[in-house]
Amino acid sequence: MTSFQSACLVIFAILAYLMWVDENVTVYLTLIFKIMRVNAERMLWMIRFHPRNPITNLMMKWKYERLARELQEEYRK
């Protein structure tokens, strides 16, 4: 085992022992992981829907160009 694997095993063993001894540690860890998930989702939403994001602006430009072409073709008929 490498030193990284050993350190991970020791940390996991300590956390497992603390969770077994005290139920509040389990609740705390669950809340921490939920907070991390919510923050990650929040960051993804901010990246995806920020008005100055060039990628989403380009995607919306393509969408509007496609819609304009469809309307022009419909108008010509």
One Martini backbone bead per residue (centre of mass of N, CA, C, O) as a GRO file, in nm:
protein
   77
    1MET     BB    1   0.098   0.036   0.019
    2THR     BB    2   0.048   0.348   0.009
    3SER     BB    3   0.039   0.642   0.173
    4PHE     BB    4  -0.235   0.732   0.068
    5GLN     BB    5  -0.393   0.474   0.137
    6SER     BB    6  -0.330   0.477   0.437
    7ALA     BB    7  -0.456   0.752   0.501
    8CYS     BB    8  -0.742   0.681   0.406
    9LEU     BB    9  -0.784   0.445   0.600
   10VAL     BB   10  -0.749   0.601   0.863
   11ILE     BB   11  -0.971   0.810   0.818
   12PHE     BB   12  -1.201   0.606   0.781
   13ALA     BB   13  -1.169   0.468   1.057
   14ILE     BB   14  -1.221   0.716   1.230
   15LEU     BB   15  -1.501   0.785   1.117
   16ALA     BB   16  -1.633   0.514   1.181
   17TYR     BB   17  -1.593   0.529   1.486
   18LEU     BB   18  -1.741   0.798   1.533
   19MET     BB   19  -2.014   0.697   1.413
   20TRP     BB   20  -2.048   0.464   1.620
   21VAL     BB   21  -2.038   0.638   1.884
   22ASP     BB   22  -2.166   0.902   1.727
   23GLU     BB   23  -2.449   1.025   1.571
   24ASN     BB   24  -2.370   1.326   1.508
   25VAL     BB   25  -2.155   1.267   1.294
   26THR     BB   26  -2.345   1.161   1.079
   27VAL     BB   27  -2.516   1.415   1.051
   28TYR     BB   28  -2.285   1.607   0.982
   29LEU     BB   29  -2.183   1.463   0.725
   30THR     BB   30  -2.445   1.477   0.572
   31LEU     BB   31  -2.464   1.788   0.568
   32ILE     BB   32  -2.197   1.844   0.427
   33PHE     BB   33  -2.267   1.691   0.161
   34LYS     BB   34  -2.517   1.862   0.095
   35ILE     BB   35  -2.371   2.132   0.077
   36MET     BB   36  -2.179   2.052  -0.151
   37ARG     BB   37  -2.401   1.987  -0.359
   38VAL     BB   38  -2.540   2.263  -0.363
   39ASN     BB   39  -2.288   2.426  -0.447
   40ALA     BB   40  -2.241   2.279  -0.714
   41GLU     BB   41  -2.515   2.344  -0.842
   42ARG     BB   42  -2.489   2.650  -0.819
   43MET     BB   43  -2.240   2.677  -1.001
   44LEU     BB   44  -2.367   2.552  -1.254
   45TRP     BB   45  -2.592   2.762  -1.282
   46MET     BB   46  -2.407   3.008  -1.303
   47ILE     BB   47  -2.257   2.916  -1.556
   48ARG     BB   48  -2.503   2.856  -1.745
   49PHE     BB   49  -2.682   3.153  -1.671
   50HIS     BB   50  -2.485   3.359  -1.739
   51PRO     BB   51  -2.482   3.643  -1.942
   52ARG     BB   52  -2.141   3.629  -1.996
   53ASN     BB   53  -2.144   3.354  -2.126
   54PRO     BB   54  -2.011   3.245  -2.422
   55ILE     BB   55  -2.141   2.967  -2.463
   56THR     BB   56  -2.441   3.040  -2.419
   57ASN     BB   57  -2.447   3.264  -2.627
   58LEU     BB   58  -2.385   3.083  -2.871
   59MET     BB   59  -2.625   2.891  -2.839
   60MET     BB   60  -2.844   3.112  -2.865
   61LYS     BB   61  -2.761   3.211  -3.142
   62TRP     BB   62  -2.818   2.946  -3.290
   63LYS     BB   63  -3.115   2.929  -3.212
   64TYR     BB   64  -3.204   3.201  -3.344
   65GLU     BB   65  -3.108   3.134  -3.630
   66ARG     BB   66  -3.286   2.886  -3.670
   67LEU     BB   67  -3.554   3.034  -3.623
   68ALA     BB   68  -3.520   3.240  -3.851
   69ARG     BB   69  -3.505   3.037  -4.084
   70GLU     BB   70  -3.782   2.906  -4.034
   71LEU     BB   71  -3.945   3.170  -4.069
   72GLN     BB   72  -3.851   3.234  -4.357
   73GLU     BB   73  -3.956   2.973  -4.486
   74GLU     BB   74  -4.252   3.016  -4.397
   75TYR     BB   75  -4.289   3.298  -4.539
   76ARG     BB   76  -4.228   3.201  -4.841
   77LYS     BB   77  -4.489   2.998  -4.865
   0.00000   0.00000   0.00000
